[in-house]
Amino acid sequence: MDLQNTVKEALNALYHHPDDTVRMQADRYLQDFQRTLDAWQVADNLLHDPSSNLETLIFCSQTLRSKVQRDFEELPATAFRPLRDSLNNLLKKFHKGHPKVRTQISIAVAALAVHVPAEDWGDGGIVKWLRDEMDSNPEYIPGFLELLTVLPEEVLNYKIAARPERRRQFEKELTSQMEVALNILTACLGISELKEQVLEAFASWLRLKHGIPGSVLSSHPLVLTALSSLNSELLSEASVNVISELIHYTSAGNIDGVSTNGPLIQVIVPQVMNLKSQLSDSTKDEEDVKAIGRLFADMGDSYVELIATGSDESMLIVRALLEVASHPEYDIASMTFNFWHNLQLNLTRRESYVSYGNEACIEAERNRRLQVFRPAYESLVSLVSYRVQYPVDYQDLTYEDLKEFKQTKYAVADVLTDAASVLGGDAALKILYMKLLEAVSSNGNNEQKEWRPAEAALFCIRAISSYVSVVEAEVMPQIMALLPKLPHQPQLLQTVCLTIGAYSKWLDSASCGLSILPSVLDILMNGMGTSEECAAAAALAFRHICDDCRKKLCGCLDGLFHIYNRTVSGEDSFKVPAEDSLHLVEALSMVVTELPLEDAQRALEALCIPVISPLQEAINQGPESLSKRPSRQLTVHIDRFAYIFRYVKHPQVVADAIQRLWPIFKAIFDVRAWDMRTMESLCRACKYAVRTSGRFMGLTIGAMLEEIQSLYRQHHQPCFLYLSSEVIKIFGSDPSCADYLKNLIEALFQHTTRLLTNIQEFTARPDIADDCFLLASRCIRYCPQLFIPSPVFPSLVDCSMVGITVQHREASNSILHFFSDIFDLANSTMGEQFLPIRDSIIIPRGASITRILVASLTGALPKSRVEVVSYTLLALTRSYGVQALEWAKTSIMLIPPTAVTDLERSRFLKALSDVASGGDTNGLIVPIEELSDVCRRNRAVQEMVQEALRPLELNLVSVS
């Protein structure tokens, strides 16, 4: 009683106390209470207590539901019947009570059925038990109907801490009782006020997707009731749900499902088709029209393979779906978008036609179908293109409205690409060009030109750019000629710039491309001076044009450098944001790549001048001034160097440049080594210099490595490790670099292992862990001869064992990949000769590594990490065979039998044994996932398993 009163007081404080601190304390107390064993009895007592208020009833029903779902194993085996009887009494008590309470109790009973086998419920399991209860207590039928509705939904409820085997068994039990369930529902149809509830329960059972043949359902009273209510004045939501589920039921995801359910399809399709006229009925409620649209969309999605044959009957459905797509409400029209995508895939993919035999027959049938659907997709282009038009009040749109509008534009762009796949890009372009012409000509000589229709048409033209032929000569020249004549309204100009960028490949290939380029570049310059959004679009387009038309632009370097210098210096009227100015750096760098070596050298110097100047100026003001500058004042320029080194593909030229620039870089390294942002930017620039220059770097690489080796000891910047891994990739196999690379990796790894001595350090420094083990993996691949015989290798293996269970995803993945690379050493080109050294280090630690991996699978790491851990365990098993199997057996036997059964253990070990003897690795996936699920099924089990495996103890001695 004291505990019951305390819970009531805590609930009162949670909902009504004015002090936030008190409310938080109450919330924490109640959460802790829900995890206790006493919560079962207290929640049950308070639910039966007539004096409990609604807040108490809702909390206690939720508590009881979550206890049954997650903690049923806490109870003794004898508790099932008293618990079931108590929940049954509560169902009866609340059959007319608050819906939230009744629903929670219904879910609790359904969860109980997932845990407890059918035979414990009596003959026929919970469904027959429920039927008997309804027969004995007809006054409580509404409450029992809710239980019957949630029952099949619990098959896929993974909140329930049931073992995978029991979950599969429960699904079979329900499927075998589907006929009984439908008989119960049919009997309830006689109670007119329960019709909606009966149909909702029927829809829920149909989601099991099997159990009763379509031929039986086609004349079933429940189906006929749902179909008949489609024709009533007020459309029943439950009926729509039933018909929707029946459509999915008949297709069951493949054409075979459709063919075996022919009788049911023949009953459903005509009834749904009869609703077509209501789509355009202005008197019809919008929710009803949405429901009808949903049924047509469901038919399209489910029967797409049949529809793709292009039969007369299927074209009736296509025409209905076009009508849905034409509905003025976007939410209704967009229901069809998935269908148009799936139909396009079916029409264009070769797999759809393999049954036609030889290539000639396949091609003939493909062309026939494409012709049949051509008019539908032509109509679709016209129907969706206007939906991307800016609203009249676009300036008043909230952030959320603007976000939604952008999502609409992206969705329409996807539909247009589907249409272009079927029609061909050139044909789709002609339709959209007519829309553009219409938009431009409708303005006439009006000074206040309406820009929105033209912007919408151009957005659509841009969307299909990948599908338009680069030799298209009829429409594209006219579009390009039209662009300079359009008004310079910011949104329109932004779309014009993006469209130019999208057609850069066409500009390069078209015979008139060279003559068009000057006017196009003028538009982009206008864009750069209009607004930040416009300037960003223009900079992106400039990059695309320089990328694809680089050969044509080699003769226009003066003009390009004029644009570049104005942008990079930030002067003038240009409004290009610093981040987007990188597009121009990349653009010019790609053109420079096309120049002969001497010209490229001069051009690269010209590229660097506006970037060097502000950095040199900052350095000239002295170390104190340099150290006080905000990072952004330096990184904005250093990032431009990274782009230059990345995109100027002249190794010798870049190597010379980095040699000249090294004093500037060194000055920044020396003064700003404490500043992570500046160091990351500088290391990125060095990384691209190394990657592009390769072995042309000569002496500079030695100076660079000496610098980062020295600075890493003082400042522990992760980016120093990342830069080193790039150097290892390029120079790892070069014998002339062996000495200084060996010194580098030993120094970096020795220092890192001293930093990362426990899991708390890994958690506090995840970036260092991530980059350290990325570097270690690179060493295994590119210079095993330097790394594996090194004295740092065993200490790094020990360090990685400490850190496997770090919760940071990238750090944990890097460590696991490092282990996989060690285990897969025999697969690398130079690795085999180092296997004896590897084995001398791994075998003494093998049992501990395996135990930590098993702990990671079973809860020490999040479920999302299971795939990576599985691969590491797989690599270990492949490498060490029977020995690895013994390690795994020792580890798995540590887990208590209450957590994992002998059968679950043996399945897991059998799968590992198959892998160890060279069997199929795919067979390991399911047993590993099931072991992982079993050990995570609730908090108590997960804690028990982790307590047994102790992943943070490297040398665990099992006490018998």
Secondary structure, DSSP 8 states (H G I E B T S, - for coil): -HHHHHHHHHHHHHHH-S-HHHHHHHHHHHHHHHTSTHHHHHHHHHHH-TT--HHHHHHHHHHHHHHHHHHGGGS-GGGHHHHHHHHHHHHHHTTTS-HHHHHHHHHHHHHHHHHS-HHHH-TTHHHHHHHHHHHH-GGGHHHHHHHHHHHHHGGG-TTS---HHHHHHHHHHHHHTHHHHHHHHHHHTTSGGGHHHHHHHHHHHHTT--SS-HHHHTT-HHHHHHHHHHTSSS--HHHHHHHHHHHHHHHTTSHHHHHHTHHHHHHHHHHHHTTGGGGG-TTS-HHHHHHHHHHHHHHHHHTHHHHTT--HHHHHHHHHHHHHHT-SSHHHHGGGHHHHHHHHHHHH-GGGGGGG-SHHHHHHHHHHHHHHHHHHHHHHHHHHHGGGS--TTGGG--HHHHHHHHHHHHHHHHHHHHHHHHH-HHHHHHHHHHHHHHHHHTTTT-SS---HHHHHHHHHHHHTGGGS-TT--SSHHHHHHHGGGS---HHHHHHHHHHHHHTHHHHHHSTTHHHHHHHHHHHHHHHHTT-HHHHHHHHHHHHHHHHHTHHHHGGGHHHHHHHHHHHHTT-TT----HHHHHHHHHHHHHHHHTS-HHHHHHHHHHHHHHHHHHHHHHHHT-HHHHHHS-HHHHHHHHHHHHHHHHH---HHHHHHHHHHHHHHHHHHHHHHTT-HHHHHHHHHHHHHHHHHHGGGGTHHHHHHHHHHHHHHHHH--HHHHHHHHHHHHHHTT-GGGHHHHHHHHHHHHHHHHHH--SHHHHHH-HHHHHHHHHHHHHHHHH-HHHHTTSTHHHHHHHHHHHHTT-S-HHHHHHHHHHHHHHHTGGGSTTGGGGHHHHHHHHGGGHHHHHHHHHHIIIIIS-GGGHHHHHHHHHHHHHHHHHHHHHHHHHHHHTS-TTTS-HHHHHHHHHHHHHHHTT--GGGGHHHHHHHHHHHTSSHHHHHHHHHHH-TT-SS-----
